Amino acid sequence: MDALLRAEKIPPASRSIVEKYFSLYTPKALIEGGGFVTYTANTRGIEEARTAALAQCQQKIGRPCRTVLENFSPAATSSR
């Protein structure tokens, strides 16, 4: 967990959010933007989970966010 937080520059204060993310069902996506961290799980598919989480993050911070994890794997790219 600590290595992920450091590698992805996720604030330590967001640790509980990341821990909740790991306990969710899949498909799911973990998103970060400007220190704000959010996630969405969606049984329809990873694309739906990613799209919903990115929209939630962008609405909250007012600028583009990046996909950190999809399910339990690092995202294929750092932003989408």
N, C-alpha and C positions, 0 to 999 in steps of 0.2 A: 504494500500500500504506500509506504513512504517513498519508495523508488518511483512509483507512478506519479505521485504528487510532485516530486522534484522534477522528473523528466518532462512533465507536461506543464510545469509552472502553475500548478493549481494551488491556491492559497491553503495553508494548513487548516484554516477555519472551515474549509469546505469538506474536510475529511468525512464528517457524518453523512453528507450528501452522497459522496462516492461509496461509502459503505452500504447505504441503502440501495444504491444502484446495483451493486453486486448481488444483492439478495432478491432482486426482481426476476420475473420470468423473462424469457426472450421471445421475440426480438426486442432489442432495446438499444438506445444510443445515449452516450454521455457527451454533453456539449459544454464548451467553455468560451467565454468572451469577456475580456477585461476584468478577470477575477470572479465573474459571475459563473456559477456552475449549475447546470440543470440536466435533467434526463427525461426520457419518455420511453415507455414500453408499449408496444402495440402488437396485438396478435395477428394483424393483417400482414405484417412484414417489416423488414428492416428499413426499407425506403420510407414507409409511413412513419415509423418511429423517429428516424433521422429528421425528416421534414418537420414534424411537429415540434421536436426539441429545438431545432434551429430557429423556427419561427418564434417560439416562446422566448428564447434567449435574445434574439434580435429585437423583439418588441420591448423587452425589459431594458436593454442597454442602448438601443438606438443605433447599432452598427453591426456589421457582420460578426458572426461567431464561427467557431471551428468544431468539427467533430473530433473527439478524443478517442472514444471507444465505440465499437459496434459489437454488441453482445459482450464477449470477454476478450476481444482482440483489438489491438490498435487500429484506428481507422486507416484506410488505404491512403488517404491524403490528409494533410493537416487542416484543410478547410474545404468546404463544399458550398 
